[in-house]
């Protein structure tokens, strides 16, 4: 990469860092306000209930107790996997593409 391109990339990275730091409070405010007012916050189609240690997939109204699931980092999303899922259910999900996940692109 040429020096001018590298300099441009570094400039964009620095701007992004400054904007990210300055906008952090505003971006987080909507989550903390809902948490204080409603007891949960919403993120990309999911509700998080920290005090109850539950999450809810809003689309299908399914609740998951955090003791019964694993949250696994995947590319672009967090996979929600049930800890005691039977082999048949795992097989059906892998064949049908029924992986449950929380997109990381919202914040």
N, C-alpha and C positions, 0 to 999 in steps of 0.2 A: 504494500500500500504506500502511495506517495506521501510525503510529509504534509502536503496541503490537505489531502483527504483525511489523514490521521488527525490533523489539527481540527478539521471540521467535525469529525466524529467526537473528539474529546470535548469540543465546544458544546455540541448537542447533549452529550452526557452530563456536562456540568450544568447546563440549563435545566435538564430534566431533574437533576438532583435538587437544585434550588426550588423549582416549582413543586416538586414532591414534598419537600420539607415544609414549605410555606402553606401548602394546601392540606396537610395532614389533618389538622383539627377539623376543618370543614368536612372532609371526607369521612371521618370517623363519627362526627356529631350525629348523623342520622341513625347510626347504630346504637350509640350510647343513649340518645333520647328515647328511642323505642324501648330499649332495655329498661330504662328507669320508669317510663310511663306504662308499658304493657307487660313487662316481665320477659320479653323475648325481643330478638331482632331478626329481620329478614335479610337474606343474602341469596341472590340468584335462584329464587324459587324454593328456598328452604327457610324454615324458622328454627332458630336456636334458642333453647330454653336452658340457660346455664344453671339456674338454681335447681331445676328438676333433673338436670343432666340428660336432656332429651333433645332430639332433633326431629323435624317434621318435613317430609316431602310434601309441599303444598299442593302440587299438581294432582297427586293421588291420595292426599290426606292420610298418608301413612306415617306413623310415629315410630321412632327407634330410640330405645334406651341406650345410652352410651356404654353401659356395662355389657350389652349384648351384641355390639358391632365393633368392627375395627375400621378406622379411618386411615386409608392408605394413599400416600402421595403417588399420583400417576401423572402422565404428561397432560397438562392443561386442566386437570380436575383432581378432586379427591374422591377416591372410590369408597363407597360405603358397603362393607362386607359383613354379613351376619356371622358371628363366631361359631354358632352351632348349626350351620346350614347343612342339610343332608346332601349326600352325594348326588341324588337324582335332581335336586333343585339346582345344584351347581352345574350339572350337565345341561339342563334345559336352558339356563341363563347363558352358558357359553355357546350353545347352538343357535339360540334365538337372538343373542346380543342384548340380553336384558341386564347389562351392568348398570348399577345404580351409582350416580356420581354427582358431586357438587362442583360446578364450574368455578375456576379460579379467576375468571376474567371480569368480575364485578367491581372490585375495589381499586 
